[in-house]
Amino acid sequence: EASYMYPSFITDTKANREITERLEKEAASEKKKFTGEAEEYFGSQESAGEWQEDYSYSIEYYSPGLISLSGEVFSYTGGAHGNTFYMSSNYWIKDGKALLLGLSDLFTPRSNHIKVLSDYCIRDLRKQQAGWVLNGELKELKADDLRAFVISPRGITFAFAPYAAGPYVEGSYFVTVGYAELKGIINPGGPLEQFLK
């Protein structure tokens, strides 16, 4: 059993069409992967089981110059429980094109943004009593740990799936880093410029 949901932008601009097409392709790719693995698994098993995948994207922020989407995948393929994963797509609308943003695109070149973000997130996760931060197992975050992020007027919000900062029973964690914490390293002519005024 599987479901796939994502926004389809009805304002007919080249940028919006690009984003909709990308979301369609990503969902189709994930569906193909899941159904392929399920068919292979059930084809080799004598006893029936249950697999489930729920894939969804939602709009976190929308403006003519910036679109931020958060994604979540819940997958169950047997065992004690399923698991949740987070993803994101952030687009800077520039010269009529939708430019997919990586985290480094938000900051000045050669800035220490990963360390600044890691330090802030670790402090916040400690306040939230994330198990692996409290016991010292998680002391810093790498760029790969900060892949799932969304942008809004409040700041940059990072999603940490179960097992990222603590055991499964603790669930997910979310940390929002306000722009005041990032002064001096945000790219002044970049996609976050509208939030610095």
Residue pairs with C-beta under 8 A, 6 or more apart in sequence:
1 50
1 51
1 52
1 53
2 31
2 34
2 35
2 52
2 53
2 54
2 55
3 53
3 54
3 55
3 56
4 27
4 30
4 31
4 55
4 56
5 55
5 56
5 57
6 23
6 24
6 26
6 27
6 55
6 56
6 57
6 71
7 20
7 23
7 57
7 58
7 59
7 69
8 20
8 23
8 24
9 16
9 17
9 19
9 20
13 96
14 96
14 97
14 98
15 91
15 93
15 96
15 97
15 98
16 98
18 97
18 98
19 67
19 89
19 91
19 98
22 89
22 98
22 100
23 57
23 69
23 89
27 55
27 57
30 53
30 55
30 73
31 55
34 51
34 53
34 75
37 77
38 51
38 77
41 49
41 51
41 77
42 48
42 49
42 51
49 78
50 76
50 78
51 76
51 77
51 78
52 74
52 75
52 76
52 82
53 73
53 74
53 75
53 76
54 72
54 73
54 74
55 71
55 72
55 73
56 71
56 72
56 73
57 69
57 70
57 71
57 89
58 69
58 70
58 71
59 67
59 68
59 69
60 68
60 69
60 70
60 150
60 151
60 152
60 157
61 67
61 68
61 150
61 151
61 152
61 153
62 68
63 194
64 93
65 92
65 93
65 94
65 191
65 194
66 90
66 91
66 92
66 93
66 151
66 191
66 194
67 90
67 91
67 93
67 98
68 88
68 89
68 90
68 91
68 150
68 151
68 152
69 88
69 89
69 90
69 91
69 150
70 86
70 87
70 88
70 148
70 150
70 159
71 86
71 87
71 88
71 89
71 148
72 84
72 85
72 86
72 87
73 84
73 85
73 86
73 87
74 82
74 83
74 84
75 82
75 83
75 84
75 85
76 82
76 83
81 168
83 161
83 162
83 163
83 168
84 161
84 162
84 172
85 161
86 148
86 159
86 160
86 161
86 172
87 147
87 148
88 147
88 148
88 149
88 150
88 159
89 100
90 100
90 101
90 149
90 150
90 151
90 191
91 98
91 99
91 100
91 101
92 98
92 99
92 101
92 105
92 190
92 191
93 99
99 105
101 191
103 113
103 114
103 117
103 143
103 146
103 147
103 149
104 113
104 143
105 187
105 190
105 191
106 113
106 151
106 156
106 186
106 187
106 190
106 191
106 192
107 113
107 182
107 185
107 186
107 187
107 190
108 185
108 186
108 187
108 188
111 185
112 185
113 182
113 185
114 141
114 142
114 143
114 146
115 140
116 181
116 182
116 185
117 141
117 146
117 156
117 158
117 177
118 140
118 141
118 142
118 145
118 146
119 140
120 175
120 177
120 181
121 141
121 146
121 158
121 175
121 177
122 133
122 138
122 139
122 140
122 141
124 175
125 133
125 138
125 160
125 165
125 173
125 175
126 133
126 134
128 173
128 175
130 138
130 160
130 165
130 166
130 170
130 173
131 165
131 166
131 167
131 170
132 138
132 165
132 166
132 167
133 139
133 165
133 166
138 165
145 160
145 164
146 158
148 158
148 159
148 160
148 161
149 156
149 157
149 158
149 159
150 156
150 157
150 159
151 157
151 191
151 192
153 195
154 176
154 178
155 176
155 177
155 178
155 179
155 181
155 182
156 176
156 177
156 182
157 174
157 175
157 176
157 177
158 174
158 175
158 176
158 177
159 172
159 173
159 174
160 172
160 173
160 174
160 175
161 172
162 168
162 170
162 171
162 172
164 173
165 173
166 173
179 186
179 192
179 195
179 196
186 192
186 196
187 193
188 196
